[in-house]
Structure formats: structure tokens, C-alpha cells
Amino acid sequence: MLIVGNWKAYVESKAKAKALCVSAKRLASKGEHEIVIAPAAPHIGLIAPTKVEVKEALKLGAQDVSITVGGAETGEVAAGLLKDLGVSYVIVGHSERRARGESDEIVTEKARHALAHGMTPIICVGEVDRDPEAHYLKQVRAQLSAVMAALSTKERLSVVIAYEPIWAIGKSELEAITPNDLAEMVLYIRKVLTDFMPGRANQKVRILYGGSVDSSNTRTLAAGTGIDGFLVGRASTDVAGFAALVKAVS
Ligand code: PGA
């Protein structure tokens, strides 16, 4: 599975970042899962030098990327810089970024910058709420279609989709999605993808689930739901908790 730890802004000390990184390296070196850590941008710089030298299994991710291409853009972290630090994956369109005004157009542009630099965008989609009439499906379709329509066929095949229902983010494992609902959603997302790719190519796109994932629910959410991995927030910032989570899906 592809297991991505999105540290968000939880980690504020170098010592904690290093401890999480050492532990994640150990998990990645087992080779059973593809492990990615997505620290805050300055911590990518802290972790990157050793990674580039030793080329270990652990992959680096970024939580966001600039919509600009760099240059006279105060405060921006452009795709070229991330690539140079050894970043492989870039999370784009996380609901916490969308809540700050990031439109589908911006998400698309960011995904293109990542792709143009040989990094894999993890495109986040997910509804705010569930309603009995299932209008939430339209919301997910619209988010997914907006990005896919703007990418070339080759680009579409190299993205990762993270389904993260907003109502399930940052809660307890009791409020995470049920395996049945997740399985339905994965089928739905793959169905939407058929509009944008030939034949059975939609089956090859990796789909992650995110939202209140921890070591107590990963196993049930992974079994038979059709997901290819997890995008983990809070639980990825606890050394023992993240190790237990990875072990639970092994
Ligand atoms: P959470 O966050 O695991 O803390 O719910 C998931 C995410 O937003 O990526």
C-alpha cells in the first residue's frame, strides 16, 4: 500500500521531525509498503540532505506547492525547489487549503507544476457533508473532473487520488467512514475516472483514503474496500502510533 503521513502543522520542533523521520525510514526499509512523509516545507529541507545521499526507501512528500514558477514571489515554495530537495509526491487540493480559497483551477495548476517537475500529485477530493439525496457525489465528481479535464491522458494516469471526506477529517476513529461506504466511494471515483481515460486504465489509478485513520481502523478500512493506501494526518505525527498503523495493514 501507499501510506502517506501528512504532518500538517503538528510538528514544530526539529527533534520531533527527526524522530518521526528515523522511525519512518525503518518502516520503509521493510519494503512492504511505500511510505511517504510530508513534513512542513522547512522540515523537508532538514530531512532532505541525508535522504539524497543514501537514497533509502522512504519517500518525501510536500504538503503543498506554489502556483507560481518561482522568481519574485515572496514566501512561495516552487515545484523546482521541492524537486531539487528530493520530493517525490506533492499533496494538492487538501480541504484545509481549499478552505482558504483554493479553487479547482488553482489545484489543477499546482498538479501540473508537480507533474512538470516529475513529482506525483496527490489530488485530494471529498465532500463537506453527506446528504440523503446523495448530492455529495456531484461535489466529488466536480472536483475530480475539473482537474482531470485539464490534464493530458498521460498525466491523468500518473496522479494519485486521495478521497478525504471533510466530515471525517481530524476526528476520532469512531467517526471515520465505514468500510461499506468507502468501498462504494472508491467504485464511484473509478467510474468518474472512466470519462477521462481509455479502457480499464481507471483501475490503475491509485486511490487513497484519508480522514481519522489510525492503527485501530486501518485494517478494516483496507480490507475489501479497493483502496490503494492511506493519507494520514494526526496519527502520522506520533512515532509509535504511525508504526502501529503501518503494522496493522501488514
Ligand atoms: P486526519 O487528517 O488523519 O488527522 O483526520 C487526514 C488528512 O486531512 O489528510
Residues whose N, C-alpha, C, O or C-beta is under 5 A from the ligand:
A	BS01	PGA	N6 A168 I169 G170 K171 G210 G211 S212 V213 L231 V232 G233 R234 A235
